[in-house]
Amino acid sequence: MKNKILLGALLLMAATAVQAIDIKSKISIKQPGNAAVSYDLDKVAQSQLPITVTANERQDGDDVVYTVTILAKKRVYFSYQASLNTGFPSVDCEYYLPGFWYHRNLRSPREAPSFHTSKAWNFREDRLSTPLTSTYNQQTGQYVSVLRQQEDGCDALTTHQEGEVILSGKTSLGFLGIDGEGPSARLTFGYPYMETPRRYIRKLTLAPAIQAFAKLEPGEVKTLTWRIRARKADSYGQFVSKTWEYSFDQMSPKPIKALYTAEQMKTQLSKYFRASYIDKYPLKFNSGHGLRIDTCEPVGIMQLGFCGRPLLNGFNTLEYGEQHHEQDLIDQANAIFDSFLQNGFTKAGYFFDEIFFHDGIPADDKVVHSIRQQSEGIYAVLLYLKYEKEQGRKHKEWEQRIRTLLDNFLTLQKADGHYARKFNDSGADIDASGGSTPSATSALVMGYKYFGDKRYLAAAKRTVDYLEQNIISKSDYFSSTLDANCEDKEAAIAAVTATYYLAMVTKAKERQHYIDLCRQAAYFALSWYYLWDVPFAQGQMLGDLGFRSRGWSNVSVENNHVDVFVFELAHIVKWLGETLQESRFMQMNDLIYSSLNQLMPTPERLCGIGHEGFNPEVVQHTAWDYGKNGKGYYNDIFAPGWTAASLWELYSPQRTVNFLK
């Protein structure tokens, strides 16, 4: 069955002429106990098959709607696969599968899905923040996308995780993929799901492929629909932004009914502050890294930024304690800041980034610093200092510590404006990659606002000069997270945050330039956020809890779980939407704000966590795990320090505005 479709006409509307191309499809039939047999549907006589497959296409605006109807003549177990030939030379093409694949995923190692391992991949739809596959011709600017038109979601458990697998019940999950192996780039799609040539099962672990088979009873019909779109863009970045806008319009995600108010969320998080507090080491802090989900017992690991965020949580504890007149929280917060002032710095004036207290405090010459963690420490302390000054309390020694650290930043900055991702206490590079550079921008801008030192503002502008030339203009957001060096959400969020901070402290054309950069980066940050609700099978805890994935975000190419990492992004996106009159951005703020409270543990609804207030971190929404438990559950070890800090920022939308105004 070969179906001539209207992509040539669609591309003509995109101001470019391409000859009409076709879809090739096949059906695989499995008899239990036997290997499946595949049939090319443009070659086989369907009278010979236990199944009838009919394909139709119709024009709908700028799209071709491609519908496949499968009718069973008798009980049958089937897998339908299709391949759309774009006609674009494979060597000219890059790809975009939202929240999972950017360019050719070459920032990722061979052990994760990328062109390093294969140029043809198929993935379960629930890996993707939008069930869409697309390719972009760098030479002509043409692009083509295939979007699965979703039905009511459901999923089924399987007895095996590789090879040919018959599903135990009904699923709505199909697959989407790319194929750059041949001379022309192809987009692949079908139902039910398959993952080839390898499955990605956990961090840097590829496993044998899987092909699922769905059952139809005699006379039963299965209808499948995809939307095919062909347009043109000036760059890969514009291709992603246009495709995200199209995805948003098609998926039309609506905010969910929030389970808790902002104040109720903070009340629950204050219980985390109390239960996680450790005061037996030279540094006092909330245990935020390496805890077990079943007990939530504190452990002696302090991580300054990223997973732990002890100083930011310390400030949140102080703010909440004083607002609610809870003296134990006030005392706890003051103890945290006092201990870091006395014991939290190396001789060179940097924060200790990470301490495993069972090994003791490391010698200064053994310490590895990251620009991200140092910046996150500065951010927290400057929020604290501004708050304290407003209360009439001064901290000259803290101010001097932060001045020293910011002055160190000036010496660390490279000639082109970037910062090494990691460095030692003497300032020598350990990882010279510039991908984490925008982490420093907000710290420098805040230093400028607090101390009035224009050197810090000049350095911040130089970071964004680098960011514009090397990250935003190339649409290459990578290397911001600490436990992976790949394409990731946090790099895009850091770019959004950096450009926002500079827009808030500049004027006229300069301000508009930073707004324009912020908008470009925002599309990539938002592309990681789910616009649909992935289905779960009965018995998978998240599904049984009624969890909705829309508004949550995937993490990176290497780490395939959703989480609540948002910090300042939601209110920046809202501001950007209001500034640019872009309603989609404002709607995304509403979606994120309403959705991220779904798994907050409360006494009557612990959501699989051992203690109330400890919001989960690794939320495993697809067939991937961090080492334990799999889809519908959490890994057994988690880091609730940053989840508490992120949610607190979400529910404190005026915090940054008040600092920068």
NORLIN-V619448 format. One record per helix or strand of 3 or more residues. SS is the DSSP state (2 for helix, 1 for strand). FROM is the first residue (numbers start at 0). TO is the last residue. If there is no record, write none. Layout:
BEGIN
[[SS | FROM | TO] [SS | FROM | TO]]
END
This chain:
BEGIN
[[1 | 1 | 3] [2 | 6 | 12] [1 | 21 | 28] [1 | 36 | 39] [2 | 45 | 47] [1 | 50 | 59] [1 | 62 | 71] [1 | 75 | 88] [2 | 89 | 91] [1 | 92 | 96] [1 | 100 | 102] [1 | 119 | 123] [2 | 124 | 126] [1 | 131 | 136] [1 | 141 | 147] [1 | 162 | 165] [1 | 173 | 178] [1 | 183 | 190] [1 | 193 | 201] [1 | 204 | 215] [1 | 220 | 231] [2 | 235 | 250] [2 | 261 | 274] [1 | 300 | 302] [2 | 309 | 323] [2 | 326 | 342] [1 | 353 | 355] [2 | 356 | 358] [2 | 363 | 365] [1 | 367 | 369] [2 | 370 | 389] [2 | 395 | 411] [1 | 421 | 423] [1 | 428 | 430] [2 | 437 | 450] [2 | 453 | 471] [2 | 488 | 503] [2 | 507 | 525] [2 | 540 | 543] [2 | 568 | 579] [2 | 582 | 594] [2 | 639 | 649] [2 | 654 | 659]]
END
